[in-house]
Amino acid sequence: MIEQAILISIIVAFAITTISSPFFIPFLRKLKFGQSIREEGPASHQKKSGTPTMGGIMIVLAAIVTTVIVALIYELFSIEIALLLFVTLGYGLLGFLDDYIKVVLKRNLGLTSKQKLIGQIVIALIFYFVFQMFQFSTEITIPGTNFELNLGWAYALLIIFMLVGGSNAVNLTDGLDGLLAGTAAIAFGAYAILAWNQSQYDVAIFSLAVVGAVLGFLVFNAHPAKVFMGDTGSLALGGAIVTVAILTKLEILLIIIGGVFVIETLSVIMQVISFKTTGKRIFRMSPLHHHYELIGWSEWRVVVTFWSVGLLFAILAIYIEVWL
């Protein structure tokens, strides 16, 4: 029964995205929801200008609809699923607003950093209040050990830090055709396995619904991309994977499973600090994927390499949690 629900989740979400995309992409193009390419980005990306964006709407809807249908049919709907849907939709709507300002109002930077941060924190705080209301554990565990630490009220700070930092880290990774869709599929797949191992079938169903949705999106987002997910998709995916990590009590393991996202973020931080303190850049351009482009790697080579690294991180995380 559970195995059937798991299989249906990934298949239905994949089908929704792949079937809706050929209709939705021309609709975005008709509305002139085309991506504006930043002038400071790689020159080779200028040819992508005008490619329909906000395709993340398909990912979010496919994941949410599939999760609700499967959870209700198999009587697995829970407060965990409700929290996952809330954060995914909340961050997705925040990203949609950012995309809308960029694309429709022609403000290339979208929401200001302050506006986006406030939105991210508000959603995180609402999540924490519900989390507390249902008396979820505020303990964290060191992967591969039996060491546990109860953070108490400080767990609220951890949740805010993880949701804000995680959603931004995933957002930074969305810079090449198929890069985020592939790495997200791998990361959510890893958490689906770990949730299944913990008998958290509701979380596993959601995670695999996301896997199906992003793989369906990848059919149209792989190089050369016919559509971009925009902040609508990247912020939603970032919020969702952090929530999965929190609900499975594998918060620290996210550093490994989301290793590609962490590395991308660190490359930006290192670049900024180096340039402000020494006037020199460590990388030709950050995030890191742009550095490899500028040293001569093809876009597809960068993407496949990052996918491979993400897969190795996922395997390592599963090994640590299940077998170590």
C-alpha positions as CSV (number, residue, x, y, z in Angstrom):
1,M,0.0,0.0,0.0
2,I,2.7,2.5,1.0
3,E,4.9,1.4,-1.8
4,Q,2.1,2.1,-4.2
5,A,1.6,5.6,-2.8
6,I,5.3,6.3,-3.1
7,L,5.3,5.3,-6.7
8,I,2.1,7.1,-7.6
9,S,3.5,10.4,-6.0
10,I,6.5,10.6,-8.3
11,I,4.6,9.5,-11.4
12,V,1.6,11.8,-11.0
13,A,3.8,14.9,-10.2
14,F,6.0,14.1,-13.3
15,A,3.0,13.7,-15.5
16,I,1.4,16.9,-14.3
17,T,4.5,18.9,-15.1
18,T,5.3,17.3,-18.4
19,I,1.7,17.5,-19.7
20,S,1.0,21.1,-18.5
21,S,4.4,22.5,-19.7
22,P,3.6,22.5,-23.5
23,F,0.5,24.6,-22.7
24,F,1.9,26.7,-20.0
25,I,5.2,27.8,-21.6
26,P,3.5,29.4,-24.7
27,F,1.1,31.1,-22.2
28,L,4.0,32.6,-20.4
29,R,5.5,33.7,-23.7
30,K,2.2,35.2,-24.8
31,L,2.1,37.2,-21.6
32,K,5.7,38.3,-22.3
33,F,7.0,36.8,-19.0
34,G,10.5,36.6,-20.4
35,Q,13.7,36.5,-18.3
36,S,15.8,39.6,-18.2
37,I,19.5,38.7,-18.1
38,R,21.8,40.7,-15.8
39,E,24.4,42.6,-17.6
40,E,27.1,41.7,-15.1
41,G,26.5,38.0,-15.8
42,P,28.4,35.9,-18.4
43,A,28.1,37.4,-21.9
44,S,27.0,34.0,-23.2
45,H,23.8,34.2,-21.2
46,Q,22.5,37.3,-23.1
47,K,21.1,35.0,-25.7
48,K,18.8,33.5,-23.1
49,S,17.1,36.9,-22.7
50,G,13.3,36.6,-23.3
51,T,13.1,32.9,-22.3
52,P,9.9,32.4,-20.4
53,T,10.3,32.4,-16.6
54,M,8.1,31.8,-13.6
55,G,7.9,28.1,-14.6
56,G,8.3,27.3,-11.0
57,I,4.5,27.7,-10.8
58,M,4.3,24.3,-12.5
59,I,6.7,22.7,-10.0
60,V,4.8,24.1,-7.0
61,L,1.4,23.2,-8.2
62,A,2.4,19.7,-9.3
63,A,4.0,19.0,-6.0
64,I,1.2,20.4,-3.9
65,V,-1.7,18.8,-5.9
66,T,0.0,15.4,-6.0
67,T,0.8,15.5,-2.3
68,V,-2.8,16.4,-1.3
69,I,-4.4,13.8,-3.6
70,V,-2.1,10.9,-2.6
71,A,-2.1,11.8,1.1
72,L,-5.9,11.9,1.1
73,I,-6.4,8.7,-0.9
74,Y,-4.0,6.7,1.3
75,E,-5.0,8.5,4.6
76,L,-1.6,9.9,5.2
77,F,-2.5,13.6,5.4
78,S,-0.9,15.0,8.6
79,I,0.3,18.2,10.3
80,E,3.7,17.5,8.7
81,I,2.3,17.6,5.2
82,A,0.3,20.7,6.1
83,L,3.5,22.4,7.3
84,L,5.4,21.3,4.1
85,L,2.6,22.7,1.9
86,F,2.5,25.9,3.8
87,V,6.2,26.7,3.6
88,T,6.4,25.6,-0.1
89,L,3.4,27.7,-1.1
90,G,4.5,30.6,1.1
91,Y,8.0,30.8,-0.3
92,G,6.7,30.1,-3.7
93,L,4.3,33.1,-3.5
94,L,7.2,35.2,-2.2
95,G,9.2,34.2,-5.2
96,F,6.3,34.8,-7.5
97,L,6.0,38.3,-6.2
98,D,9.7,38.8,-6.8
99,D,9.4,37.4,-10.4
100,Y,6.3,39.5,-11.1
101,I,8.1,42.7,-10.2
102,K,11.1,41.8,-12.3
103,V,9.1,40.6,-15.4
104,V,5.9,42.7,-15.4
105,L,7.0,45.9,-13.7
106,K,10.4,45.7,-15.4
107,R,12.5,46.1,-12.2
108,N,15.3,43.7,-12.8
109,L,16.2,43.2,-9.1
110,G,12.6,42.4,-8.0
111,L,11.9,42.7,-4.3
112,T,14.5,44.6,-2.3
113,S,16.7,42.5,-0.1
114,K,14.9,43.9,3.0
115,Q,11.5,43.1,1.6
116,K,12.4,39.5,0.7
117,L,14.1,39.0,4.1
118,I,11.1,40.1,6.0
119,G,8.8,37.8,4.0
120,Q,11.1,34.9,4.6
121,I,11.3,35.5,8.3
122,V,7.5,36.0,8.7
123,I,6.9,32.6,7.0
124,A,9.6,31.0,9.2
125,L,8.0,32.4,12.4
126,I,4.5,31.2,11.5
127,F,6.0,27.8,10.8
128,Y,7.8,27.8,14.2
129,F,4.6,28.8,16.1
130,V,2.7,25.9,14.5
131,F,5.7,23.7,15.1
132,Q,5.6,24.6,18.8
133,M,1.8,24.3,19.0
134,F,2.0,20.6,18.0
135,Q,5.0,20.1,20.4
136,F,7.5,18.9,17.8
137,S,11.0,18.1,19.2
138,T,13.5,20.9,19.5
139,E,16.4,18.5,19.7
140,I,19.1,18.3,17.1
141,T,21.3,15.2,16.6
142,I,24.8,15.0,15.3
143,P,24.7,12.7,12.2
144,G,26.3,9.3,12.8
145,T,26.2,9.6,16.6
146,N,23.7,9.3,19.5
147,F,24.6,12.8,20.7
148,E,21.4,15.0,21.1
149,L,21.1,18.6,22.2
150,N,17.8,20.2,23.1
151,L,17.9,23.8,21.9
152,G,14.6,24.8,23.5
153,W,13.6,28.4,22.5
154,A,16.8,28.7,20.5
155,Y,15.4,26.2,18.0
156,A,13.3,29.2,16.7
157,L,16.5,30.9,15.7
158,L,17.7,27.7,14.0
159,I,14.5,27.5,12.0
160,I,14.7,31.1,10.9
161,F,18.4,30.7,10.0
162,M,17.8,27.5,8.0
163,L,14.7,28.7,6.1
164,V,16.2,32.1,5.2
165,G,19.7,30.7,4.5
166,G,18.5,27.6,2.8
167,S,16.0,29.3,0.4
168,N,18.6,31.8,-0.6
169,A,21.3,29.2,-1.1
170,V,19.0,27.2,-3.4
171,N,18.1,30.4,-5.2
172,L,21.8,31.2,-5.8
173,T,22.2,27.7,-7.5
174,D,19.6,28.5,-10.1
175,G,21.9,30.0,-12.6
176,L,22.3,27.4,-15.4
177,D,19.9,25.4,-17.5
178,G,18.8,22.4,-15.5
179,L,21.3,22.9,-12.7
180,L,18.9,23.5,-9.8
181,A,16.2,21.1,-11.2
182,G,18.8,18.2,-11.2
183,T,20.4,19.0,-7.9
184,A,17.0,19.5,-6.2
185,A,15.8,16.1,-7.5
186,I,18.8,14.4,-6.0
187,A,18.5,16.2,-2.7
188,F,14.8,15.5,-2.3
189,G,15.3,11.9,-3.4
190,A,17.9,11.5,-0.6
191,Y,15.5,12.9,2.0
192,A,12.7,10.7,0.6
193,I,14.8,7.6,1.3
194,L,15.7,8.8,4.8
195,A,12.1,9.7,5.6
196,W,11.1,6.2,4.4
197,N,13.7,4.7,6.6
198,Q,12.2,6.6,9.6
199,S,8.7,5.4,8.6
200,Q,7.7,9.0,7.9
201,Y,5.8,8.1,4.8
202,D,3.9,11.4,4.7
203,V,7.2,13.3,4.3
204,A,8.5,10.7,1.8
205,I,5.4,11.2,-0.3
206,F,5.9,14.9,-0.4
207,S,9.6,14.6,-1.2
208,L,9.0,12.2,-4.1
209,A,6.2,14.5,-5.4
210,V,8.8,17.2,-5.6
211,V,11.2,14.9,-7.3
212,G,8.6,14.0,-9.9
213,A,7.7,17.7,-10.4
214,V,11.3,18.9,-10.9
215,L,12.2,16.0,-13.2
216,G,9.2,16.8,-15.3
217,F,10.3,20.4,-15.4
218,L,13.8,19.3,-16.3
219,V,12.5,17.9,-19.6
220,F,11.9,21.5,-20.6
221,N,14.6,23.2,-18.5
222,A,17.6,21.2,-19.7
223,H,20.0,23.0,-21.9
224,P,18.9,24.8,-24.0
225,A,16.1,25.7,-21.6
226,K,12.7,26.4,-23.0
227,V,11.6,27.8,-19.6
228,F,13.2,29.0,-16.3
229,M,11.7,28.3,-12.9
230,G,12.5,31.8,-11.6
231,D,12.4,32.7,-7.9
232,T,8.9,31.2,-7.8
233,G,10.5,27.8,-8.1
234,S,13.9,28.2,-6.4
235,L,12.6,29.9,-3.2
236,A,9.8,27.3,-2.9
237,L,12.3,24.4,-3.4
238,G,14.7,26.0,-0.8
239,G,11.9,26.4,1.8
240,A,10.6,22.9,1.1
241,I,13.9,21.0,1.5
242,V,14.7,22.9,4.7
243,T,11.3,22.0,6.1
244,V,11.8,18.3,5.2
245,A,15.2,18.4,7.0
246,I,13.5,19.9,10.1
247,L,10.6,17.4,10.2
248,T,12.9,14.4,9.7
249,K,15.2,15.8,12.5
250,L,18.1,15.6,10.0
251,E,18.8,19.4,10.1
252,I,22.6,19.1,10.3
253,L,22.6,16.4,7.5
254,L,21.2,19.1,5.2
255,I,24.7,20.5,5.1
256,I,25.8,17.4,3.3
257,I,22.7,16.6,1.3
258,G,22.6,20.2,0.1
259,G,26.3,20.3,-0.3
260,V,26.1,21.9,-3.7
261,F,23.9,24.7,-2.4
262,V,26.3,25.2,0.5
263,I,29.3,25.4,-1.8
264,E,27.6,27.9,-4.1
265,T,26.7,30.1,-1.2
266,L,30.2,30.0,0.3
267,S,31.7,31.0,-3.1
268,V,29.6,34.1,-3.1
269,I,30.5,34.9,0.6
270,M,34.2,34.3,-0.1
271,Q,34.1,36.5,-3.2
272,V,32.4,39.4,-1.5
273,I,34.7,39.3,1.6
274,S,37.8,39.0,-0.6
275,F,36.9,41.9,-2.9
276,K,35.9,44.2,0.0
277,T,39.0,43.5,2.1
278,T,41.7,43.1,-0.6
279,G,40.1,44.4,-3.8
280,K,40.8,41.0,-5.4
281,R,38.4,38.3,-6.6
282,I,39.0,34.6,-5.7
283,F,36.8,33.4,-8.6
284,R,36.3,34.9,-12.0
285,M,32.6,35.2,-11.1
286,S,30.4,33.9,-8.4
287,P,28.3,31.8,-7.7
288,L,30.8,29.1,-8.4
289,H,29.1,27.7,-11.5
290,H,29.8,30.9,-13.4
291,H,33.5,30.6,-12.6
292,Y,33.7,27.3,-14.4
293,E,31.8,28.8,-17.4
294,L,34.4,31.6,-17.6
295,I,37.4,29.2,-17.5
296,G,36.0,27.5,-20.6
297,W,33.7,24.7,-19.5
298,S,30.5,24.2,-21.5
299,E,27.3,24.9,-19.7
300,W,26.3,21.3,-19.9
301,R,29.7,20.1,-18.5
302,V,29.2,22.4,-15.5
303,V,25.7,21.2,-14.9
304,V,26.5,17.5,-15.1
305,T,29.6,17.9,-12.9
306,F,27.5,19.7,-10.2
307,W,24.8,17.0,-10.5
308,S,27.5,14.3,-9.9
309,V,28.8,16.2,-6.9
310,G,25.3,16.5,-5.5
311,L,24.8,12.7,-6.0
312,L,28.0,11.9,-4.1
313,F,26.9,14.1,-1.3
314,A,23.5,12.4,-1.2
315,I,25.0,9.0,-1.1
316,L,27.4,10.0,1.7
317,A,24.5,11.4,3.7
318,I,22.5,8.3,3.4
319,Y,25.5,6.2,4.3
320,I,26.1,8.3,7.5
321,E,22.5,8.1,8.6
322,V,21.5,4.6,7.7
323,W,24.7,2.5,7.9
324,L,27.3,4.4,10.0
